Amino acid sequence: MVEVEVVYADEDRQVLLAVTVPAGTNLRAAVQASGIAAQFPQLVLPECALGIFGKVVANPELHAVQPGDRIEIYRPLLADPKEVRRLRAAKAALARQQNS
């Protein structure tokens, strides 16, 4: 048996659950076994990216958990960070132009 933690942070709260799973369990199966989906019904686990200690795992269905892993569930981005920066820069340039 392997003990891992499953972590998810919503806008208003975060949850960390300890779960014990059989050796060889993949990340997705460990997240399902944690029962975290019951606490966050809006969460669509099959669509969420997963990571371990801040590093995204490309194929969570193929990655076996290791003792002590902290499996993180990542929410989808609401806005593309590059697009937000581009819009902010354009707004600042317009403000400078109007002040000249």
Biopython code that builds the backbone (N, CA, C, O; Angstrom):
import numpy as np
from Bio.PDB.StructureBuilder import StructureBuilder

atoms = [
    (1, "MET", "N", (0.841, -1.186, 0.000)),
    (1, "MET", "CA", (0.000, 0.000, 0.000)),
    (1, "MET", "C", (0.886, 1.249, 0.000)),
    (1, "MET", "O", (1.988, 1.254, 0.549)),
    (2, "VAL", "N", (0.373, 2.300, -0.629)),
    (2, "VAL", "CA", (1.106, 3.556, -0.777)),
    (2, "VAL", "C", (0.229, 4.689, -0.247)),
    (2, "VAL", "O", (-0.951, 4.777, -0.587)),
    (3, "GLU", "N", (0.808, 5.553, 0.584)),
    (3, "GLU", "CA", (0.060, 6.697, 1.093)),
    (3, "GLU", "C", (0.458, 7.951, 0.321)),
    (3, "GLU", "O", (1.639, 8.276, 0.192)),
    (4, "VAL", "N", (-0.569, 8.653, -0.195)),
    (4, "VAL", "CA", (-0.363, 9.892, -0.950)),
    (4, "VAL", "C", (-1.360, 10.939, -0.462)),
    (4, "VAL", "O", (-2.282, 10.634, 0.294)),
    (5, "GLU", "N", (-1.159, 12.170, -0.907)),
    (5, "GLU", "CA", (-2.104, 13.244, -0.613)),
    (5, "GLU", "C", (-2.708, 13.726, -1.918)),
    (5, "GLU", "O", (-2.041, 13.759, -2.952)),
    (6, "VAL", "N", (-3.985, 14.103, -1.857)),
    (6, "VAL", "CA", (-4.671, 14.675, -3.006)),
    (6, "VAL", "C", (-5.100, 16.078, -2.598)),
    (6, "VAL", "O", (-5.721, 16.266, -1.551)),
    (7, "VAL", "N", (-4.761, 17.072, -3.437)),
    (7, "VAL", "CA", (-4.984, 18.474, -3.109)),
    (7, "VAL", "C", (-5.788, 19.146, -4.213)),
    (7, "VAL", "O", (-5.544, 18.929, -5.400)),
    (8, "TYR", "N", (-6.764, 19.975, -3.796)),
    (8, "TYR", "CA", (-7.502, 20.804, -4.746)),
    (8, "TYR", "C", (-7.827, 22.127, -4.075)),
    (8, "TYR", "O", (-8.234, 22.161, -2.913)),
    (9, "ALA", "N", (-7.647, 23.217, -4.811)),
    (9, "ALA", "CA", (-7.972, 24.543, -4.289)),
    (9, "ALA", "C", (-9.003, 25.186, -5.202)),
    (9, "ALA", "O", (-8.770, 25.369, -6.396)),
    (10, "ASP", "N", (-10.141, 25.523, -4.622)),
    (10, "ASP", "CA", (-11.198, 26.240, -5.326)),
    (10, "ASP", "C", (-11.009, 27.726, -5.053)),
    (10, "ASP", "O", (-10.057, 28.109, -4.373)),
    (11, "GLU", "N", (-11.890, 28.561, -5.564)),
    (11, "GLU", "CA", (-11.759, 30.006, -5.337)),
    (11, "GLU", "C", (-11.830, 30.368, -3.859)),
    (11, "GLU", "O", (-11.170, 31.309, -3.419)),
    (12, "ASP", "N", (-12.619, 29.635, -3.097)),
    (12, "ASP", "CA", (-12.861, 30.028, -1.705)),
    (12, "ASP", "C", (-12.352, 29.045, -0.654)),
    (12, "ASP", "O", (-12.384, 29.357, 0.537)),
    (13, "ARG", "N", (-11.885, 27.867, -1.062)),
    (13, "ARG", "CA", (-11.362, 26.928, -0.074)),
    (13, "ARG", "C", (-10.433, 25.920, -0.731)),
    (13, "ARG", "O", (-10.449, 25.717, -1.945)),
    (14, "GLN", "N", (-9.627, 25.298, 0.113)),
    (14, "GLN", "CA", (-8.739, 24.257, -0.379)),
    (14, "GLN", "C", (-8.882, 23.016, 0.494)),
    (14, "GLN", "O", (-9.191, 23.103, 1.682)),
    (15, "VAL", "N", (-8.653, 21.869, -0.119)),
    (15, "VAL", "CA", (-8.794, 20.600, 0.591)),
    (15, "VAL", "C", (-7.573, 19.744, 0.318)),
    (15, "VAL", "O", (-7.121, 19.637, -0.822)),
    (16, "LEU", "N", (-7.043, 19.136, 1.365)),
    (16, "LEU", "CA", (-5.939, 18.191, 1.273)),
    (16, "LEU", "C", (-6.413, 16.900, 1.934)),
    (16, "LEU", "O", (-6.759, 16.891, 3.115)),
    (17, "LEU", "N", (-6.427, 15.821, 1.175)),
    (17, "LEU", "CA", (-6.881, 14.526, 1.691)),
    (17, "LEU", "C", (-5.751, 13.508, 1.614)),
    (17, "LEU", "O", (-5.067, 13.409, 0.596)),
    (18, "ALA", "N", (-5.559, 12.760, 2.678)),
    (18, "ALA", "CA", (-4.604, 11.648, 2.664)),
    (18, "ALA", "C", (-5.371, 10.398, 2.239)),
    (18, "ALA", "O", (-6.478, 10.146, 2.715)),
    (19, "VAL", "N", (-4.784, 9.635, 1.355)),
    (19, "VAL", "CA", (-5.426, 8.419, 0.863)),
    (19, "VAL", "C", (-4.366, 7.331, 0.723)),
    (19, "VAL", "O", (-3.229, 7.601, 0.338)),
    (20, "THR", "N", (-4.756, 6.099, 1.041)),
    (20, "THR", "CA", (-3.877, 4.943, 0.888)),
    (20, "THR", "C", (-4.421, 4.093, -0.252)),
    (20, "THR", "O", (-5.583, 3.686, -0.243)),
    (21, "VAL", "N", (-3.565, 3.834, -1.230)),
    (21, "VAL", "CA", (-3.965, 3.072, -2.413)),
    (21, "VAL", "C", (-2.965, 1.942, -2.638)),
    (21, "VAL", "O", (-1.846, 2.001, -2.130)),
    (22, "PRO", "N", (-3.354, 0.917, -3.391)),
    (22, "PRO", "CA", (-2.412, -0.165, -3.690)),
    (22, "PRO", "C", (-1.229, 0.331, -4.520)),
    (22, "PRO", "O", (-1.381, 1.246, -5.329)),
    (23, "ALA", "N", (-0.076, -0.255, -4.327)),
    (23, "ALA", "CA", (1.106, 0.086, -5.129)),
    (23, "ALA", "C", (0.776, -0.136, -6.597)),
    (23, "ALA", "O", (0.109, -1.108, -6.952)),
    (24, "GLY", "N", (1.248, 0.775, -7.450)),
    (24, "GLY", "CA", (0.984, 0.671, -8.886)),
    (24, "GLY", "C", (-0.252, 1.425, -9.339)),
    (24, "GLY", "O", (-0.537, 1.472, -10.536)),
    (25, "THR", "N", (-0.993, 2.016, -8.410)),
    (25, "THR", "CA", (-2.183, 2.800, -8.758)),
    (25, "THR", "C", (-1.755, 4.042, -9.527)),
    (25, "THR", "O", (-0.770, 4.689, -9.173)),
    (26, "ASN", "N", (-2.508, 4.378, -10.595)),
    (26, "ASN", "CA", (-2.151, 5.583, -11.345)),
    (26, "ASN", "C", (-2.767, 6.823, -10.687)),
    (26, "ASN", "O", (-3.613, 6.712, -9.800)),
    (27, "LEU", "N", (-2.328, 8.002, -11.135)),
    (27, "LEU", "CA", (-2.773, 9.253, -10.513)),
    (27, "LEU", "C", (-4.285, 9.426, -10.562)),
    (27, "LEU", "O", (-4.901, 9.771, -9.554)),
    (28, "ARG", "N", (-4.889, 9.191, -11.726)),
    (28, "ARG", "CA", (-6.347, 9.366, -11.850)),
    (28, "ARG", "C", (-7.099, 8.466, -10.872)),
    (28, "ARG", "O", (-8.051, 8.899, -10.223)),
    (29, "ALA", "N", (-6.665, 7.222, -10.773)),
    (29, "ALA", "CA", (-7.332, 6.274, -9.878)),
    (29, "ALA", "C", (-7.167, 6.702, -8.416)),
    (29, "ALA", "O", (-8.091, 6.545, -7.618)),
    (30, "ALA", "N", (-6.004, 7.237, -8.067)),
    (30, "ALA", "CA", (-5.780, 7.704, -6.697)),
    (30, "ALA", "C", (-6.677, 8.894, -6.376)),
    (30, "ALA", "O", (-7.216, 8.988, -5.273)),
    (31, "VAL", "N", (-6.839, 9.802, -7.337)),
    (31, "VAL", "CA", (-7.723, 10.958, -7.141)),
    (31, "VAL", "C", (-9.165, 10.475, -6.960)),
    (31, "VAL", "O", (-9.873, 10.960, -6.078)),
    (32, "GLN", "N", (-9.595, 9.539, -7.778)),
    (32, "GLN", "CA", (-10.959, 8.988, -7.636)),
    (32, "GLN", "C", (-11.132, 8.332, -6.269)),
    (32, "GLN", "O", (-12.164, 8.503, -5.621)),
    (33, "ALA", "N", (-10.120, 7.583, -5.831)),
    (33, "ALA", "CA", (-10.199, 6.878, -4.553)),
    (33, "ALA", "C", (-10.257, 7.836, -3.368)),
    (33, "ALA", "O", (-10.760, 7.478, -2.303)),
    (34, "SER", "N", (-9.749, 9.046, -3.549)),
    (34, "SER", "CA", (-9.732, 10.018, -2.447)),
    (34, "SER", "C", (-11.130, 10.505, -2.077)),
    (34, "SER", "O", (-11.362, 10.926, -0.944)),
    (35, "GLY", "N", (-12.064, 10.450, -3.034)),
    (35, "GLY", "CA", (-13.414, 10.942, -2.772)),
    (35, "GLY", "C", (-13.534, 12.455, -2.840)),
    (35, "GLY", "O", (-14.539, 13.011, -2.399)),
    (36, "ILE", "N", (-12.546, 13.122, -3.375)),
    (36, "ILE", "CA", (-12.561, 14.583, -3.425)),
    (36, "ILE", "C", (-13.679, 15.118, -4.324)),
    (36, "ILE", "O", (-14.144, 16.242, -4.134)),
    (37, "ALA", "N", (-14.105, 14.326, -5.289)),
    (37, "ALA", "CA", (-15.178, 14.761, -6.193)),
    (37, "ALA", "C", (-16.478, 15.013, -5.440)),
    (37, "ALA", "O", (-17.283, 15.839, -5.869)),
    (38, "ALA", "N", (-16.699, 14.321, -4.331)),
    (38, "ALA", "CA", (-17.917, 14.530, -3.545)),
    (38, "ALA", "C", (-17.926, 15.901, -2.881)),
    (38, "ALA", "O", (-18.995, 16.463, -2.646)),
    (39, "GLN", "N", (-16.751, 16.448, -2.576)),
    (39, "GLN", "CA", (-16.656, 17.757, -1.934)),
    (39, "GLN", "C", (-16.743, 18.901, -2.937)),
    (39, "GLN", "O", (-17.070, 20.029, -2.570)),
    (40, "PHE", "N", (-16.451, 18.613, -4.194)),
    (40, "PHE", "CA", (-16.489, 19.629, -5.245)),
    (40, "PHE", "C", (-17.298, 19.078, -6.425)),
    (40, "PHE", "O", (-16.712, 18.623, -7.408)),
    (41, "PRO", "N", (-18.629, 19.112, -6.345)),
    (41, "PRO", "CA", (-19.451, 18.510, -7.401)),
    (41, "PRO", "C", (-19.274, 19.160, -8.774)),
    (41, "PRO", "O", (-19.542, 18.518, -9.789)),
    (42, "GLN", "N", (-18.831, 20.416, -8.829)),
    (42, "GLN", "CA", (-18.631, 21.103, -10.100)),
    (42, "GLN", "C", (-17.362, 20.644, -10.808)),
    (42, "GLN", "O", (-17.157, 20.955, -11.981)),
    (43, "LEU", "N", (-16.521, 19.915, -10.110)),
    (43, "LEU", "CA", (-15.243, 19.467, -10.639)),
    (43, "LEU", "C", (-15.444, 18.299, -11.597)),
    (43, "LEU", "O", (-16.050, 17.289, -11.238)),
    (44, "VAL", "N", (-14.930, 18.442, -12.826)),
    (44, "VAL", "CA", (-14.998, 17.368, -13.823)),
    (44, "VAL", "C", (-13.609, 16.729, -13.870)),
    (44, "VAL", "O", (-12.758, 17.111, -14.673)),
    (45, "LEU", "N", (-13.407, 15.755, -12.996)),
    (45, "LEU", "CA", (-12.075, 15.164, -12.810)),
    (45, "LEU", "C", (-11.422, 14.633, -14.088)),
    (45, "LEU", "O", (-10.224, 14.846, -14.273)),
    (46, "PRO", "N", (-12.151, 13.954, -14.979)),
    (46, "PRO", "CA", (-11.464, 13.452, -16.186)),
    (46, "PRO", "C", (-10.880, 14.550, -17.067)),
    (46, "PRO", "O", (-9.981, 14.286, -17.865)),
    (47, "GLU", "N", (-11.378, 15.781, -16.934)),
    (47, "GLU", "CA", (-10.891, 16.887, -17.762)),
    (47, "GLU", "C", (-9.797, 17.705, -17.072)),
    (47, "GLU", "O", (-9.149, 18.528, -17.719)),
    (48, "CYS", "N", (-9.585, 17.498, -15.792)),
    (48, "CYS", "CA", (-8.612, 18.287, -15.038)),
    (48, "CYS", "C", (-7.195, 17.762, -15.228)),
    (48, "CYS", "O", (-6.954, 16.555, -15.259)),
    (49, "ALA", "N", (-6.272, 18.700, -15.353)),
    (49, "ALA", "CA", (-4.855, 18.326, -15.390)),
    (49, "ALA", "C", (-4.429, 17.943, -13.973)),
    (49, "ALA", "O", (-4.944, 18.480, -12.992)),
    (50, "LEU", "N", (-3.496, 17.024, -13.881)),
    (50, "LEU", "CA", (-2.969, 16.588, -12.592)),
    (50, "LEU", "C", (-1.464, 16.793, -12.560)),
    (50, "LEU", "O", (-0.795, 16.759, -13.592)),
    (51, "GLY", "N", (-0.947, 17.006, -11.367)),
    (51, "GLY", "CA", (0.491, 17.162, -11.204)),
    (51, "GLY", "C", (0.942, 16.620, -9.874)),
    (51, "GLY", "O", (0.129, 16.257, -9.023)),
    (52, "ILE", "N", (2.250, 16.568, -9.703)),
    (52, "ILE", "CA", (2.847, 16.136, -8.450)),
    (52, "ILE", "C", (3.824, 17.218, -8.016)),
    (52, "ILE", "O", (4.771, 17.539, -8.734)),
    (53, "PHE", "N", (3.586, 17.778, -6.834)),
    (53, "PHE", "CA", (4.447, 18.820, -6.276)),
    (53, "PHE", "C", (4.712, 19.950, -7.285)),
    (53, "PHE", "O", (5.856, 20.372, -7.455)),
    (54, "GLY", "N", (3.662, 20.434, -7.948)),
    (54, "GLY", "CA", (3.782, 21.595, -8.831)),
    (54, "GLY", "C", (4.232, 21.311, -10.249)),
    (54, "GLY", "O", (4.406, 22.244, -11.033)),
    (55, "LYS", "N", (4.423, 20.064, -10.596)),
    (55, "LYS", "CA", (4.840, 19.718, -11.957)),
    (55, "LYS", "C", (3.731, 18.901, -12.616)),
    (55, "LYS", "O", (3.345, 17.843, -12.118)),
    (56, "VAL", "N", (3.227, 19.404, -13.738)),
    (56, "VAL", "CA", (2.152, 18.728, -14.459)),
    (56, "VAL", "C", (2.651, 17.382, -14.974)),
    (56, "VAL", "O", (3.767, 17.263, -15.479)),
    (57, "VAL", "N", (1.796, 16.375, -14.832)),
    (57, "VAL", "CA", (2.102, 15.033, -15.342)),
    (57, "VAL", "C", (1.351, 14.868, -16.658)),
    (57, "VAL", "O", (0.126, 14.984, -16.696)),
    (58, "ALA", "N", (2.085, 14.599, -17.736)),
    (58, "ALA", "CA", (1.492, 14.537, -19.069)),
    (58, "ALA", "C", (0.449, 13.426, -19.206)),
    (58, "ALA", "O", (-0.614, 13.656, -19.781)),
    (59, "ASN", "N", (0.726, 12.249, -18.701)),
    (59, "ASN", "CA", (-0.197, 11.113, -18.819)),
    (59, "ASN", "C", (-0.506, 10.546, -17.437)),
    (59, "ASN", "O", (0.097, 9.552, -17.034)),
    (60, "PRO", "N", (-1.438, 11.161, -16.703)),
    (60, "PRO", "CA", (-1.712, 10.690, -15.344)),
    (60, "PRO", "C", (-2.262, 9.269, -15.285)),
    (60, "PRO", "O", (-2.181, 8.613, -14.246)),
    (61, "GLU", "N", (-2.822, 8.789, -16.402)),
    (61, "GLU", "CA", (-3.327, 7.413, -16.428)),
    (61, "GLU", "C", (-2.197, 6.394, -16.488)),
    (61, "GLU", "O", (-2.397, 5.221, -16.173)),
    (62, "LEU", "N", (-1.005, 6.842, -16.894)),
    (62, "LEU", "CA", (0.139, 5.935, -17.033)),
    (62, "LEU", "C", (1.163, 6.097, -15.913)),
    (62, "LEU", "O", (2.084, 5.289, -15.793)),
    (63, "HIS", "N", (1.009, 7.130, -15.098)),
    (63, "HIS", "CA", (1.986, 7.433, -14.051)),
    (63, "HIS", "C", (1.554, 6.808, -12.725)),
    (63, "HIS", "O", (0.501, 7.155, -12.189)),
    (64, "ALA", "N", (2.355, 5.900, -12.200)),
    (64, "ALA", "CA", (2.041, 5.249, -10.917)),
    (64, "ALA", "C", (2.448, 6.159, -9.756)),
    (64, "ALA", "O", (3.479, 6.830, -9.809)),
    (65, "VAL", "N", (1.627, 6.170, -8.717)),
    (65, "VAL", "CA", (1.936, 6.993, -7.546)),
    (65, "VAL", "C", (3.126, 6.409, -6.796)),
    (65, "VAL", "O", (3.389, 5.208, -6.843)),
    (66, "GLN", "N", (3.834, 7.294, -6.106)),
    (66, "GLN", "CA", (4.968, 6.913, -5.268)),
    (66, "GLN", "C", (4.640, 7.317, -3.834)),
    (66, "GLN", "O", (3.873, 8.258, -3.629)),
    (67, "PRO", "N", (5.194, 6.642, -2.849)),
    (67, "PRO", "CA", (4.908, 7.013, -1.458)),
    (67, "PRO", "C", (5.232, 8.487, -1.194)),
    (67, "PRO", "O", (6.305, 8.975, -1.548)),
    (68, "GLY", "N", (4.290, 9.176, -0.573)),
    (68, "GLY", "CA", (4.488, 10.573, -0.215)),
    (68, "GLY", "C", (4.141, 11.580, -1.292)),
    (68, "GLY", "O", (4.260, 12.782, -1.056)),
    (69, "ASP", "N", (3.713, 11.134, -2.476)),
    (69, "ASP", "CA", (3.336, 12.069, -3.539)),
    (69, "ASP", "C", (2.205, 12.983, -3.082)),
    (69, "ASP", "O", (1.300, 12.562, -2.362)),
    (70, "ARG", "N", (2.270, 14.242, -3.513)),
    (70, "ARG", "CA", (1.150, 15.163, -3.329)),
    (70, "ARG", "C", (0.573, 15.397, -4.719)),
    (70, "ARG", "O", (1.150, 16.117, -5.534)),
    (71, "ILE", "N", (-0.576, 14.777, -4.974)),
    (71, "ILE", "CA", (-1.221, 14.879, -6.279)),
    (71, "ILE", "C", (-2.082, 16.142, -6.277)),
    (71, "ILE", "O", (-2.977, 16.293, -5.445)),
    (72, "GLU", "N", (-1.803, 17.039, -7.211)),
    (72, "GLU", "CA", (-2.526, 18.300, -7.291)),
    (72, "GLU", "C", (-3.481, 18.267, -8.473)),
    (72, "GLU", "O", (-3.127, 17.826, -9.566)),
    (73, "ILE", "N", (-4.693, 18.738, -8.236)),
    (73, "ILE", "CA", (-5.706, 18.845, -9.291)),
    (73, "ILE", "C", (-5.729, 20.304, -9.720)),
    (73, "ILE", "O", (-5.944, 21.194, -8.897)),
    (74, "TYR", "N", (-5.507, 20.551, -11.014)),
    (74, "TYR", "CA", (-5.442, 21.915, -11.521)),
    (74, "TYR", "C", (-6.745, 22.305, -12.204)),
    (74, "TYR", "O", (-7.285, 21.563, -13.024)),
    (75, "ARG", "N", (-7.238, 23.491, -11.845)),
    (75, "ARG", "CA", (-8.433, 24.035, -12.496)),
    (75, "ARG", "C", (-8.058, 24.554, -13.875)),
    (75, "ARG", "O", (-6.922, 24.976, -14.096)),
    (76, "PRO", "N", (-9.015, 24.526, -14.810)),
    (76, "PRO", "CA", (-8.718, 25.122, -16.119)),
    (76, "PRO", "C", (-8.597, 26.637, -15.983)),
    (76, "PRO", "O", (-9.256, 27.245, -15.139)),
    (77, "LEU", "N", (-7.755, 27.242, -16.817)),
    (77, "LEU", "CA", (-7.593, 28.686, -16.798)),
    (77, "LEU", "C", (-8.854, 29.360, -17.326)),
    (77, "LEU", "O", (-9.465, 28.883, -18.282)),
    (78, "LEU", "N", (-9.236, 30.459, -16.706)),
    (78, "LEU", "CA", (-10.396, 31.218, -17.162)),
    (78, "LEU", "C", (-10.020, 32.153, -18.305)),
    (78, "LEU", "O", (-10.862, 32.481, -19.141)),
    (79, "ALA", "N", (-8.776, 32.581, -18.345)),
    (79, "ALA", "CA", (-8.298, 33.464, -19.398)),
    (79, "ALA", "C", (-6.864, 33.088, -19.751)),
    (79, "ALA", "O", (-6.100, 32.635, -18.899)),
    (80, "ASP", "N", (-6.515, 33.281, -21.005)),
    (80, "ASP", "CA", (-5.163, 33.007, -21.457)),
    (80, "ASP", "C", (-4.235, 34.096, -20.925)),
    (80, "ASP", "O", (-4.437, 35.268, -21.243)),
    (81, "PRO", "N", (-3.228, 33.751, -20.129)),
    (81, "PRO", "CA", (-2.341, 34.757, -19.548)),
    (81, "PRO", "C", (-1.664, 35.647, -20.589)),
    (81, "PRO", "O", (-1.474, 36.840, -20.349)),
    (82, "LYS", "N", (-1.300, 35.086, -21.731)),
    (82, "LYS", "CA", (-0.671, 35.897, -22.784)),
    (82, "LYS", "C", (-1.638, 36.950, -23.317)),
    (82, "LYS", "O", (-1.257, 38.097, -23.550)),
    (83, "GLU", "N", (-2.869, 36.553, -23.502)),
    (83, "GLU", "CA", (-3.877, 37.497, -24.003)),
    (83, "GLU", "C", (-4.143, 38.594, -22.979)),
    (83, "GLU", "O", (-4.294, 39.756, -23.355)),
    (84, "VAL", "N", (-4.202, 38.256, -21.715)),
    (84, "VAL", "CA", (-4.419, 39.250, -20.659)),
    (84, "VAL", "C", (-3.275, 40.256, -20.644)),
    (84, "VAL", "O", (-3.517, 41.459, -20.545)),
    (85, "ARG", "N", (-2.025, 39.783, -20.740)),
    (85, "ARG", "CA", (-0.870, 40.692, -20.776)),
    (85, "ARG", "C", (-0.911, 41.591, -22.010)),
    (85, "ARG", "O", (-0.604, 42.780, -21.920)),
    (86, "ARG", "N", (-1.288, 41.032, -23.162)),
    (86, "ARG", "CA", (-1.368, 41.812, -24.388)),
    (86, "ARG", "C", (-2.396, 42.926, -24.253)),
    (86, "ARG", "O", (-2.131, 44.066, -24.636)),
    (87, "LEU", "N", (-3.569, 42.606, -23.710)),
    (87, "LEU", "CA", (-4.619, 43.608, -23.521)),
    (87, "LEU", "C", (-4.183, 44.683, -22.529)),
    (87, "LEU", "O", (-4.470, 45.863, -22.735)),
    (88, "ARG", "N", (-3.497, 44.294, -21.462)),
    (88, "ARG", "CA", (-3.019, 45.249, -20.466)),
    (88, "ARG", "C", (-1.988, 46.198, -21.081)),
    (88, "ARG", "O", (-2.012, 47.398, -20.807)),
    (89, "ALA", "N", (-1.090, 45.670, -21.906)),
    (89, "ALA", "CA", (-0.077, 46.498, -22.562)),
    (89, "ALA", "C", (-0.723, 47.465, -23.547)),
    (89, "ALA", "O", (-0.314, 48.623, -23.636)),
    (90, "ALA", "N", (-1.723, 47.004, -24.281)),
    (90, "ALA", "CA", (-2.423, 47.879, -25.225)),
    (90, "ALA", "C", (-3.150, 48.992, -24.489)),
    (90, "ALA", "O", (-3.159, 50.135, -24.946)),
    (91, "LYS", "N", (-3.751, 48.675, -23.370)),
    (91, "LYS", "CA", (-4.462, 49.677, -22.571)),
    (91, "LYS", "C", (-3.485, 50.717, -22.016)),
    (91, "LYS", "O", (-3.786, 51.910, -22.014)),
    (92, "ALA", "N", (-2.319, 50.269, -21.547)),
    (92, "ALA", "CA", (-1.307, 51.185, -21.023)),
    (92, "ALA", "C", (-0.769, 52.080, -22.129)),
    (92, "ALA", "O", (-0.542, 53.269, -21.903)),
    (93, "ALA", "N", (-0.561, 51.525, -23.330)),
    (93, "ALA", "CA", (-0.066, 52.320, -24.456)),
    (93, "ALA", "C", (-1.092, 53.379, -24.850)),
    (93, "ALA", "O", (-0.727, 54.514, -25.156)),
    (94, "LEU", "N", (-2.354, 53.018, -24.843)),
    (94, "LEU", "CA", (-3.424, 53.969, -25.164)),
    (94, "LEU", "C", (-3.477, 55.083, -24.130)),
    (94, "LEU", "O", (-3.663, 56.248, -24.482)),
    (95, "ALA", "N", (-3.316, 54.736, -22.864)),
    (95, "ALA", "CA", (-3.330, 55.751, -21.790)),
    (95, "ALA", "C", (-2.155, 56.703, -21.935)),
    (95, "ALA", "O", (-2.315, 57.909, -21.748)),
    (96, "ARG", "N", (-0.961, 56.179, -22.268)),
    (96, "ARG", "CA", (0.208, 57.039, -22.478)),
    (96, "ARG", "C", (-0.008, 57.970, -23.665)),
    (96, "ARG", "O", (0.371, 59.141, -23.628)),
    (97, "GLN", "N", (-0.614, 57.441, -24.707)),
    (97, "GLN", "CA", (-0.876, 58.225, -25.910)),
    (97, "GLN", "C", (-1.857, 59.366, -25.624)),
    (97, "GLN", "O", (-1.686, 60.476, -26.128)),
    (98, "GLN", "N", (-2.868, 59.096, -24.828)),
    (98, "GLN", "CA", (-3.854, 60.110, -24.493)),
    (98, "GLN", "C", (-3.289, 61.172, -23.568)),
    (98, "GLN", "O", (-3.733, 62.320, -23.607)),
    (99, "ASN", "N", (-2.316, 60.814, -22.736)),
    (99, "ASN", "CA", (-1.700, 61.768, -21.807)),
    (99, "ASN", "C", (-0.635, 62.619, -22.496)),
    (99, "ASN", "O", (-0.196, 63.612, -21.915)),
    (100, "SER", "N", (-0.208, 62.277, -23.690)),
    (100, "SER", "CA", (0.842, 63.036, -24.383)),
    (100, "SER", "C", (0.294, 64.267, -25.053)),
    (100, "SER", "O", (1.045, 65.015, -25.679)),
]
sb = StructureBuilder()
sb.init_structure("model")
sb.init_model(0)
sb.init_chain("A")
sb.init_seg("    ")
for serial, (resi, resn, name, xyz) in enumerate(atoms, 1):
    if name == "N":
        sb.init_residue(resn, " ", resi, " ")
    sb.init_atom(name, np.array(xyz, "f"), 0.0, 1.0, " ", f" {name:<3s}", serial, name[0])
structure = sb.get_structure()
